[in-house]
Amino acid sequence: MKKVVLLVILNIVLLIEAAGLAVVFVYNESMIRDEAELQAAQELAEEARAKQEADKAISKCAAESMAAAYTAYENRYPVQTEEGAHRGISILMYHTVYDPLNPPNVRIDNNFISTVNLEEQLKYLTDEGYSFPTWEEVRLYIDGEIDLPEKSVVLTFDDGTDGFRKNGVPLLNKYKVPATAFIIVSRNGKRWAAHKKDYPYLDLESHSYDMHRPGGRVGHGGIMTVLPYEAIYDDLKQSQEILGNSNAFAYPFGDVDNYGQCRDAVEGAGFLCAVTTKYGKVYPGADPFLLPRMRVIGRNSLAAFITLL
C-alpha cells in the first residue's frame, strides 16, 4: 500500500514538473515572439525618424538656399516696390514644337507650335530686351524680397517631347533664351539628363517620375491626386535624383487635390516652386507651390502672344 502511495506521489510530482516545463517553454516562446515584434516595431520607428530627419534636412537646405539667394540678389535687384509687385510676371506654358515643312503624322492641336511661330516669339523677346529670371529669382519676387526687371518672363515646355527636343531646343540655343523643360522622367528622363551639355539654356525639371497617367478624379484625372503622400514624395525624389534638379515642379495635367496633400508633398520634397495649368500671372504673395501659367496657343499671332506678357 505504501508503494502505491509513493508511486502516486511520484507521478504527481512528475506531472507538476512537466507542467512547469511546459509553462516555461510557452513563456519563453512568447518572450521570443514579443522580442521579435518589439524589434520590428523599433526598426519601423527608427525608419520613420530617419525619414523625418531627412525631411528636416531638406527643409533646412531649402531655407539656407533661399537665405543665400536673398544675400546674393540684394545688390542685383532693387527692393520690391508697389509698382513692381503690381506688375506681376508671366510664366508661359508650351508643349511640343513641330517643323511645318515636315509636320508630324498626328492631329496638330493647341499644344503644338510651329518652329516659325516659336522663332518669331523668341526673336521678339530678345529684340525687346526681355529678362528670363531663374526659379530662385521668381521665388524671391513672390516672397516680396526683390523687384524683377519690367520686361521679365519665364518660358516652360511640358512633357519633354521629341518634337521639342528636335525643333524647340535648337531655337532656344540660337537666341540664347533660358527656359525650363518639365520632363516625364520615367519616359525619357535619363536620355535628357545624359545630354545636358547639349542644352545650355535649358533647366531640366520634374513633371513627375511616373505620375503623368490617368487614375484620379480631379481636373483632368491625373493619378497624383489619389496617391498617398509617401508615394508622391518617393516619386518626386526619384525624378530629382535622375534629373539632378529640384528648382521647380509641374503638376501632371495641372491637377492638384482639394486637401493640399499634393502641394505639401512637393514642398516636402524640397522644390522651390511648382506650377499648375491655372490661367494667370504670378504676383507677390502667391503660394509658390500653386503658381498659375499663361498658355501659349500655337496657332495664335504674335500680337496675341504679346498680350500674354
Secondary structure, DSSP 4 states (H G I P E B T S, - for coil): -HHHHHHHHHHHHHHHHHHHHHHHHHHHHHHHHHHHHHHHHHHHHHHHHHHHHHHHHHHHHHHHHHHHHHHHHTTTSPPP-HHHHHH-BEEEEE-EEE-TTS--SS---TTEEEHHHHHHHHHHHHHTT-B---HHHHHHHHTTS-PPPSSBEEEEEEE--HHIIIIIHHHHHHHT--EEEEE-HHHHHHHHHHTGGG-TTEEEEES-SS--SB--SSTTTBGGGGS-HHHHHHHHHHHHHHH---SEEE-GGG---TTSHHHHHHHHTT-SEEEEEEES-B-TTS-TTSEEEEE--TTS-HHHHHTT-
